[in-house]
Amino acid sequence: MIINDKIICEVIDSSSMSEQQIFGDAENNGHVIIRASENEQLLYLDGACGNEPIFLGFTKSRGSQQEKLPVEAGDFIGGIQAYARTVQGNSLGYKHEETPLAGGLHFKVSDQYTGNGHVPTELIVGLTDTDGMAIKFILDSSGSLQLSGNITLGDLTITDTEVSVDDISDTKKYLLAYHKGIRYAITAFEIKE
């Protein structure tokens, strides 16, 4: 796949789908919980559709089931969340006192969304450290990446730690970088011990 190549999904009329299982209705919530006591695939999608992909999807609307309204800028669309049991208990599913949130992969409507055309989105990864849950990674709709922490690529680690000029020695190296197909040398100065 090519970076920034457009992804076009087939338009499907959901009213023509056969054998739909709907849990809940316009007034009552539907929940599905799958229990397991072994290491197994609890939810597995098996598709045989040529070169076409299969998806696990969710749709976010404002309003209610009786009157679904469009999303707005800043809305969280949905995602996948992971919980970890920290104390003995018998809760089923999520209960903060027994199974607090440990991490999440979320999709959010960009704050720049104007309500017209395609919905620009952000991919947000939240992880728990010793201080609690925090956003560690954001990939925005323009492809810009924000990280909390260092970037390590093989033997190269890039940090956002500032270095004093007094700490720099005369030893320097040049790192190869590419920008719009042009090769550049980035100067890297060794820090004095």
NORURMO-V320767 format. One record per residue. SS is DSSP state (H for helix, E for strand, - for the rest). PHI is phi in radians with two decimals (NA if undefined). OMEGA is omega in whole degrees, -180 to 180 (* if undefined). Layout:
ss->SS phi->PHI omega->OMEGA
ss->SS phi->PHI omega->OMEGA
This chain:
ss->- phi->NA omega->-178
ss->- phi->-1.66 omega->178
ss->- phi->-1.02 omega->-179
ss->- phi->1.21 omega->173
ss->- phi->-1.21 omega->-178
ss->- phi->-1.25 omega->175
ss->- phi->-1.91 omega->-180
ss->- phi->-2.06 omega->179
ss->- phi->-1.62 omega->179
ss->- phi->-1.09 omega->176
ss->- phi->-1.37 omega->-177
ss->- phi->-2.09 omega->175
ss->- phi->-1.50 omega->-175
ss->H phi->-1.12 omega->179
ss->H phi->-1.25 omega->-180
ss->H phi->-1.61 omega->-180
ss->- phi->-1.26 omega->179
ss->- phi->-1.69 omega->174
ss->- phi->0.92 omega->175
ss->- phi->-1.38 omega->174
ss->- phi->-1.87 omega->-179
ss->- phi->-1.93 omega->178
ss->- phi->-1.89 omega->-176
ss->- phi->1.60 omega->178
ss->- phi->-2.46 omega->-175
ss->- phi->-1.10 omega->-178
ss->- phi->-1.88 omega->-174
ss->- phi->-2.12 omega->178
ss->- phi->-1.23 omega->174
ss->- phi->-2.02 omega->-180
ss->- phi->-2.25 omega->175
ss->- phi->-2.21 omega->176
ss->- phi->-2.19 omega->178
ss->- phi->-1.95 omega->180
ss->- phi->-1.61 omega->177
ss->- phi->-2.62 omega->177
ss->- phi->-2.15 omega->180
ss->- phi->-2.35 omega->176
ss->- phi->-1.39 omega->-177
ss->- phi->-2.61 omega->177
ss->- phi->-1.41 omega->-176
ss->- phi->-1.40 omega->178
ss->- phi->-2.29 omega->-175
ss->- phi->-2.35 omega->179
ss->- phi->-1.79 omega->-178
ss->- phi->-2.07 omega->-178
ss->- phi->-2.00 omega->174
ss->- phi->-2.25 omega->-173
ss->- phi->-2.43 omega->176
ss->- phi->1.13 omega->-179
ss->- phi->-1.57 omega->-177
ss->- phi->-1.48 omega->179
ss->- phi->-1.41 omega->170
ss->- phi->-2.02 omega->-174
ss->- phi->-2.26 omega->166
ss->- phi->-1.84 omega->-171
ss->- phi->-2.11 omega->171
ss->- phi->-2.54 omega->-179
ss->- phi->-2.12 omega->180
ss->- phi->-1.89 omega->174
ss->- phi->-2.30 omega->167
ss->E phi->-1.58 omega->178
ss->E phi->1.43 omega->-178
ss->- phi->-2.37 omega->177
ss->- phi->-1.12 omega->179
ss->- phi->-1.34 omega->-180
ss->- phi->-2.47 omega->-178
ss->E phi->-1.40 omega->-177
ss->E phi->-2.02 omega->-179
ss->- phi->-1.12 omega->174
ss->- phi->-1.23 omega->179
ss->- phi->-2.24 omega->179
ss->- phi->-0.94 omega->177
ss->- phi->1.54 omega->180
ss->- phi->-1.20 omega->169
ss->E phi->-1.44 omega->-177
ss->E phi->-1.41 omega->-178
ss->E phi->2.86 omega->180
ss->E phi->2.99 omega->179
ss->E phi->-2.11 omega->-179
ss->E phi->-2.13 omega->179
ss->E phi->-2.06 omega->-180
ss->E phi->-2.12 omega->-180
ss->E phi->-2.28 omega->179
ss->E phi->-1.21 omega->-180
ss->- phi->-2.01 omega->178
ss->- phi->-2.43 omega->178
ss->- phi->-1.13 omega->179
ss->- phi->-3.11 omega->-178
ss->- phi->-2.27 omega->-179
ss->- phi->-1.12 omega->178
ss->- phi->-1.85 omega->-177
ss->- phi->1.44 omega->-172
ss->- phi->-1.62 omega->170
ss->- phi->-2.55 omega->-169
ss->- phi->-0.93 omega->-177
ss->- phi->-1.15 omega->-177
ss->- phi->-1.88 omega->-177
ss->E phi->-2.33 omega->-180
ss->E phi->-1.21 omega->179
ss->E phi->-1.11 omega->-179
ss->E phi->-1.92 omega->-180
ss->E phi->-3.05 omega->-180
ss->E phi->-2.72 omega->175
ss->E phi->-2.04 omega->-171
ss->E phi->-2.17 omega->174
ss->E phi->-1.95 omega->-175
ss->E phi->-2.29 omega->174
ss->E phi->-1.24 omega->-179
ss->- phi->-1.02 omega->177
ss->- phi->-1.14 omega->-180
ss->- phi->-1.53 omega->-178
ss->- phi->-1.12 omega->-177
ss->- phi->-1.81 omega->-179
ss->- phi->1.61 omega->-180
ss->- phi->-2.10 omega->173
ss->- phi->1.24 omega->-179
ss->- phi->-1.09 omega->180
ss->- phi->-1.61 omega->176
ss->- phi->-1.20 omega->-174
ss->E phi->-2.22 omega->174
ss->E phi->-2.19 omega->173
ss->E phi->-1.82 omega->-176
ss->E phi->-2.14 omega->176
ss->E phi->-1.99 omega->176
ss->E phi->-1.94 omega->180
ss->E phi->-2.33 omega->179
ss->E phi->-1.73 omega->170
ss->E phi->-2.10 omega->-176
ss->- phi->-1.19 omega->178
ss->- phi->-1.66 omega->-179
ss->E phi->2.03 omega->-175
ss->E phi->-1.46 omega->178
ss->E phi->-2.66 omega->176
ss->E phi->-1.27 omega->-178
ss->E phi->-1.99 omega->-170
ss->E phi->-2.68 omega->174
ss->E phi->-2.32 omega->172
ss->E phi->-1.98 omega->-174
ss->- phi->-1.57 omega->-173
ss->- phi->-1.17 omega->178
ss->- phi->-1.58 omega->180
ss->- phi->1.67 omega->178
ss->- phi->-1.29 omega->-175
ss->E phi->-2.03 omega->174
ss->E phi->-2.10 omega->-179
ss->E phi->-2.19 omega->170
ss->- phi->-1.79 omega->-177
ss->- phi->2.23 omega->-176
ss->- phi->-1.59 omega->174
ss->E phi->-1.92 omega->178
ss->E phi->-2.06 omega->178
ss->E phi->-2.19 omega->-176
ss->- phi->1.08 omega->-180
ss->- phi->-1.61 omega->-178
ss->E phi->-1.72 omega->174
ss->E phi->-2.14 omega->178
ss->E phi->-1.88 omega->-179
ss->- phi->-2.11 omega->174
ss->- phi->-1.87 omega->179
ss->- phi->-1.35 omega->179
ss->- phi->-1.40 omega->-180
ss->- phi->-2.08 omega->178
ss->- phi->-1.28 omega->179
ss->H phi->-1.08 omega->-180
ss->H phi->-1.18 omega->-179
ss->H phi->-1.53 omega->-174
ss->E phi->-1.58 omega->177
ss->E phi->-1.64 omega->180
ss->E phi->-1.41 omega->-180
ss->E phi->-1.31 omega->179
ss->E phi->-2.43 omega->176
ss->E phi->-2.25 omega->177
ss->E phi->-2.08 omega->179
ss->E phi->-1.84 omega->-180
ss->E phi->-1.42 omega->176
ss->E phi->-2.40 omega->178
ss->E phi->-2.08 omega->173
ss->E phi->-2.45 omega->-179
ss->- phi->0.93 omega->176
ss->- phi->1.43 omega->180
ss->E phi->-1.72 omega->180
ss->E phi->-1.47 omega->178
ss->E phi->-2.27 omega->173
ss->E phi->-1.93 omega->177
ss->E phi->-1.72 omega->-179
ss->E phi->-1.35 omega->176
ss->E phi->-2.12 omega->-180
ss->E phi->-1.72 omega->177
ss->E phi->-1.25 omega->180
ss->E phi->-1.52 omega->-180
ss->- phi->-1.11 omega->177
ss->- phi->-1.51 omega->*
